[in-house]
């Protein structure tokens, strides 16, 4: 399992990530904003308070988190040039 070692929140609900194997990527989380446990992101300042948990996951407060394996998959997906955000 690759763990998140660095996170930097970006504009429009995107995050820059670095993983334990050296992989880097930008993940667009905008489709999750305001839905379910991610309704805490309705206040953009909460989204920007992301931190890395003890298992390499991303955590927002005590209500929302994302698994490092899922994030790794999102950050390494190959896209056609016209699909890049």
C-alpha positions as CSV (number, residue, x, y, z in Angstrom):
1,X,0.0,0.0,0.0
2,X,1.3,3.4,-0.9
3,X,0.7,6.1,1.7
4,X,0.2,9.8,1.2
5,X,3.3,11.6,2.4
6,X,2.5,15.1,1.3
7,X,-0.8,16.9,0.5
8,X,-1.4,20.4,-0.7
9,X,-5.0,21.6,-1.2
10,X,-5.5,23.5,-4.5
11,X,-8.4,25.6,-5.9
12,X,-11.7,24.1,-7.0
13,X,-11.5,21.1,-4.7
14,X,-8.3,19.7,-6.2
15,X,-5.4,18.3,-4.1
16,X,-1.8,17.8,-5.0
17,X,-0.4,14.5,-3.5
18,X,2.9,12.8,-3.0
19,X,3.0,9.1,-2.2
20,X,5.6,6.9,-0.4
21,X,6.8,5.4,-3.7
22,X,7.5,8.9,-5.1
23,X,4.4,9.1,-7.3
24,X,2.8,12.5,-7.5
25,X,-0.5,13.7,-8.9
26,X,-3.4,16.0,-8.7
27,X,-6.8,14.6,-7.8
28,X,-10.0,16.5,-8.5
29,X,-12.5,15.9,-5.7
30,X,-15.1,18.5,-6.8
31,X,-17.7,15.8,-7.6
32,X,-17.8,14.8,-4.0
33,X,-18.1,18.3,-2.5
34,X,-21.3,18.8,-0.6
35,X,-22.3,15.1,-0.8
36,X,-22.7,12.8,2.2
37,X,-19.8,13.0,4.7
38,X,-18.2,15.5,2.3
39,X,-20.9,18.1,3.0
40,X,-18.4,19.5,5.5
41,X,-16.6,20.9,2.4
42,X,-19.5,23.3,1.9
43,X,-17.2,25.6,3.8
44,X,-14.2,25.7,1.6
45,X,-12.0,26.6,4.6
46,X,-12.7,23.1,5.9
47,X,-11.5,21.5,2.7
48,X,-8.2,23.4,3.0
49,X,-7.7,21.9,6.5
50,X,-6.9,18.5,5.1
51,X,-4.3,16.5,7.0
52,X,-2.6,13.1,6.6
53,X,-3.7,10.4,9.1
54,X,-1.6,7.7,10.7
55,X,-2.3,5.2,7.9
56,X,-1.5,7.6,5.1
57,X,-5.2,8.5,4.5
58,X,-6.5,12.1,4.1
59,X,-8.6,13.4,6.9
60,X,-10.9,16.3,7.3
61,X,-11.9,16.8,11.0
62,X,-13.4,13.7,12.5
63,X,-16.1,13.2,9.9
64,X,-14.5,12.7,6.5
65,X,-11.5,10.7,5.2
66,X,-10.2,9.1,2.0
67,X,-8.2,5.9,1.7
68,X,-4.7,6.2,0.3
69,X,-5.3,3.3,-2.2
70,X,-8.3,5.1,-3.8
71,X,-6.3,8.3,-3.9
72,X,-3.4,6.6,-5.5
73,X,-5.7,5.1,-8.2
74,X,-7.2,8.5,-8.9
75,X,-3.8,10.2,-9.2
76,X,-2.3,7.6,-11.5
77,X,-5.1,7.2,-14.0
78,X,-3.9,7.8,-17.5
79,X,-6.2,10.3,-19.4
80,X,-6.4,11.4,-22.9
81,X,-5.3,15.0,-23.4
82,X,-8.9,16.2,-24.0
83,X,-10.0,14.7,-20.6
84,X,-7.5,16.6,-18.5
85,X,-9.0,19.2,-16.1
